Amino acid sequence: MTQETVSPEFSTATTPAQRILINGNELAVEVLGPEGAPVIITHHGAPGLGSRAEPRASFGRLADEYRVVVFDARGSGQSEGSGTFSHEQWAADIDGLREWIGAEQIVIAGGSYGGFMAMEYAIRYPDRVSALVLRDTSADNGNAHLARENALASDRVTIDMEKFDRIDEGRVADNDDLRDCWREILPLYDFNYDPAAVEKKVVATPYRYQAHNYAFSRNLPSYDLKPKLPSIAVPTLITVGRTDWITPVSCSQTIARLIPNSELVVFEESGHSPQIEQAELWTATVRDFLHRVAAPTRAEPAAE
């Protein structure tokens, strides 16, 4: 692929980022939390739609004890879009960030498509991972037919299935088309449907249709990590909202069954985003897990 330049259209309402050259491509990166603390690298969801804003908001709550690295993936948010948008490349970019931040091992975290990448990284770079935190994700592309069934059965809105299929199959024509298709399916995501909140998300989203199309037309048709998940030996936390329509609870149950040292927590009053809809409980759950598997370095009390 040729390099895709980033225009002001792709700017998002986020705090300033560093521009870090990773594997020949500039990434927009923010580092939160104290130096010397265990490092968490978080991968946002939805290539071409997601950005560092969501993991900064959710994992940023842990920056009192952990060194949290959030970034816009290659081709998303404010990052450049040179090269390919394959899982191999995105995993290599995560490892480039690990090396840049100076961590021998990291906690790798991700939700939704970011969960795909967190698992991919744990499988491809097993010696670099100390723990894994997943949210509302899937081990293979089997969630696609479940999501389509749930969209058809929705009692909130009637979904234009032609738009649904275009975004789901990576066939959007441009950023405006991606925005239109995204607006169509957004009512399905939350536990409580709020049309005004949907429109706010539509406005806030940074649209990058090339990365989206590549991910959904090239990466996902053959995506299946199930045979490799038993090789993940590190402690793993899996969280999911009870009414998640796009990566339903059954997908998380499959992951929990296949990763030996894993635990699953279902959030009963959440859809696809328990880190937002049940923020306090979700954060406490993640913090408790991390305290058990990646305890933060605490300063010694001063001598009296």
MARZA-499103 format. One record per residue (C-alpha): x, y, z. Coordinates in steps of 0.02 Angstrom, whole numbers, always signed. Example, Ala and Ser with C-alpha at 12.3 -4.5 7.8 and 13.67 -1.06 7.14 Angstrom:
# MARZA-499103
       x       y       z
    +615    -225    +390
    +684     -53    +357
***
This chain:
# MARZA-499103
       x       y       z
      +0      +0      +0
     +56    +178     -28
     +71    +300    +115
     -90    +383    +169
     -68    +561    +229
    -161    +623    +381
    -267    +778    +351
    -346    +891    +484
    -508    +797    +452
    -436    +654    +554
    -400    +762    +707
    -490    +707    +864
    -531    +797   +1025
    -388    +717   +1122
    -244    +777   +1227
     -81    +809   +1133
     +17    +657   +1077
    +199    +624   +1043
    +241    +578    +864
    +345    +418    +874
    +422    +333    +723
    +386    +147    +739
    +430     +28    +598
    +440    +171    +472
    +271    +244    +518
    +232    +388    +636
    +113    +343    +776
     +21    +463    +891
     +66    +404   +1067
     +29    +460   +1245
    +114    +394   +1401
     +23    +407   +1568
     +82    +362   +1742
    +246    +352   +1839
    +412    +298   +1768
    +470    +130   +1835
    +293     +62   +1856
    +237     -95   +1763
    +193     -50   +1583
     +21     -76   +1508
      +4     -53   +1319
    -176     -40   +1264
    -243     -63   +1086
    -403     +26   +1038
    -541     -59    +940
    -615     -31    +767
    -473      +5    +646
    -514    +163    +550
    -644    +210    +681
    -559    +189    +849
    -424    +295    +927
    -322    +311   +1086
    -461    +416   +1165
    -558    +267   +1233
    -413    +169   +1309
    -343    +331   +1379
    -508    +362   +1468
    -525    +184   +1534
    -347    +127   +1568
    -296    +303   +1614
    -388    +272   +1778
    -247    +150   +1820
    -108    +275   +1785
     -90    +311   +1971
      -3    +143   +1986
     +44     +89   +1809
    +137    +160   +1659
      -2    +163   +1528
     +39    +181   +1343
    -105    +227   +1228
     -88    +257   +1043
    -177    +272    +877
    -139    +116    +777
     -62    +130    +605
    -197    +200    +490
    -312    +256    +631
    -342    +416    +728
    -197    +537    +706
     -65    +408    +657
      +8    +390    +485
     -54    +252    +371
     +96    +188    +275
    +127      +4    +237
      -6    -127    +268
    -138    -144    +402
    -112    -329    +434
    -118    -409    +606
     +66    -452    +586
    +109    -269    +556
      +1    -203    +697
     +76    -331    +818
    +251    -279    +762
    +203     -98    +798
    +151    -146    +975
    +320    -228   +1000
    +404     -72    +931
    +313     +30   +1062
    +366     -93   +1197
    +547     -72   +1145
    +529    +117   +1134
    +458    +131   +1311
    +599     +19   +1374
    +498    -124   +1447
    +559    -304   +1443
    +381    -364   +1471
    +212    -279   +1463
     +32    -306   +1510
     -55    -306   +1341
    -236    -249   +1341
    -370    -222   +1211
    -557    -215   +1184
    -659    -270   +1033
    -539    -271    +883
    -405    -214   +1006
    -436    -380   +1093
    -397    -469    +930
    -230    -378    +928
    -194    -408   +1112
    -215    -595   +1085
    -115    -587    +922
     +27    -501   +1015
     +25    -625   +1159
     +38    -768   +1033
    +170    -689    +921
    +278    -617   +1061
    +249    -732   +1211
    +410    -688   +1302
    +362    -504   +1303
    +195    -523   +1393
    +167    -535   +1581
     -23    -529   +1579
    -170    -504   +1461
    -328    -399   +1485
    -468    -423   +1359
    -637    -338   +1340
    -785    -383   +1229
    -687    -476   +1097
    -682    -639    +998
    -555    -774    +957
    -614    -792    +777
    -729    -714    +648
    -873    -823    +707
    -947    -673    +796
    -991    -597    +626
   -1143    -706    +596
   -1199    -683    +778
   -1186    -495    +759
   -1288    -498    +599
   -1424    -602    +682
   -1428    -481    +829
   -1439    -331    +713
   -1585    -409    +621
   -1673    -449    +784
   -1649    -277    +861
   -1805    -199    +937
   -1724     -28    +953
   -1705     +23    +772
   -1727     -52    +601
   -1553     -75    +527
   -1521     -43    +343
   -1437    -210    +309
   -1357    -148    +149
   -1259     -22    +253
   -1228    -154    +386
   -1152    -271    +258
   -1045    -134    +180
    -963     -87    +345
    -953    -268    +404
    -869    -327    +244
    -751    -179    +223
    -832    -107     +67
    -860     +74    +115
    -821    +200     -22
    -741    +340     +78
    -741    +424    +249
    -914    +497    +224
    -983    +326    +182
    -897    +251    +333
    -977    +385    +442
   -1148    +348    +370
   -1132    +161    +398
   -1062    +187    +573
   -1212    +295    +620
   -1325    +153    +561
   -1257     +22    +681
   -1211    +129    +833
   -1384    +112    +914
   -1345     -73    +943
   -1194     -48   +1055
   -1252     +21   +1222
   -1351     -59   +1364
   -1464     +94   +1368
   -1503    +171   +1198
   -1484    +360   +1190
   -1501    +436   +1014
   -1414    +596   +1070
   -1264    +497   +1133
   -1257    +407    +966
   -1242    +572    +873
   -1104    +630    +990
   -1007    +473    +949
   -1035    +499    +763
    -961    +674    +776
    -814    +623    +888
    -756    +474    +784
    -599    +494    +675
    -642    +412    +507
    -504    +321    +411
    -590    +208    +286
    -432    +129    +212
    -383     +45    +375
    -562      -6    +407
    -584     -85    +236
    -419    -178    +247
    -459    -248    +419
    -633    -309    +376
    -604    -368    +198
    -427    -438    +214
    -391    -480    +396
    -553    -545    +466
    -611    -675    +339
    -467    -790    +391
    -454    -732    +572
    -453    -881    +692
    -343    -889    +846
    -432   -1033    +932
    -299   -1165    +892
    -164   -1051    +966
    -251    -986   +1121
    -199   -1135   +1230
     -19   -1080   +1205
     -50    -918   +1302
     +27    -955   +1471
      +8    -787   +1559
    -134    -737   +1676
    -280    -672   +1573
    -432    -569   +1622
    -581    -574   +1504
    -722    -447   +1529
    -884    -431   +1430
   -1052    -344   +1439
   -1203    -457   +1458
   -1297    -381   +1309
   -1147    -357   +1194
   -1221    -379   +1019
   -1063    -385    +913
    -949    -497   +1018
   -1077    -587   +1127
   -1039    -670   +1293
   -1020    -838   +1205
    -865    -771   +1117
    -783    -728   +1283
    -832    -897   +1353
    -739    -980   +1209
    -583    -878   +1248
    -595    -922   +1433
    -612   -1106   +1391
    -457   -1105   +1280
    -334    -996   +1379
    -278   -1103   +1527
    -244    -969   +1659
    -393    -857   +1624
    -541    -786   +1717
    -703    -718   +1645
    -809    -578   +1719
    -979    -533   +1643
   -1049    -358   +1675
   -1236    -373   +1690
   -1285    -194   +1648
   -1171    -165   +1499
   -1173    -188   +1312
   -1010    -181   +1214
    -929     -57   +1335
    -928    -105   +1520
    -774      +6   +1541
    -895    +152   +1511
   -1065     +87   +1564
   -1005      +8   +1728
    -844    +106   +1740
    -815     +96   +1927
    -845     -91   +1939
    -747    -128   +1780
    -598     -25   +1839
    -599    -108   +2010
    -605    -279   +1926
    -456    -240   +1815
    -358    -161   +1957
    -386    -311   +2070
    -327    -428   +1932
    -172    -323   +1899
    -129    -314   +2084
    -126    -503   +2084
     -24    -529   +1926
     +75    -368   +1897
     +87    -282   +2064
    +138     -99   +2051
    +302     -42   +2125
    +262     +55   +2282
    +374    +183   +2362
    +441    +140   +2535
    +372    +251   +2674
    +493    +382   +2735
    +586    +341   +2895
    +532    +442   +3047
***
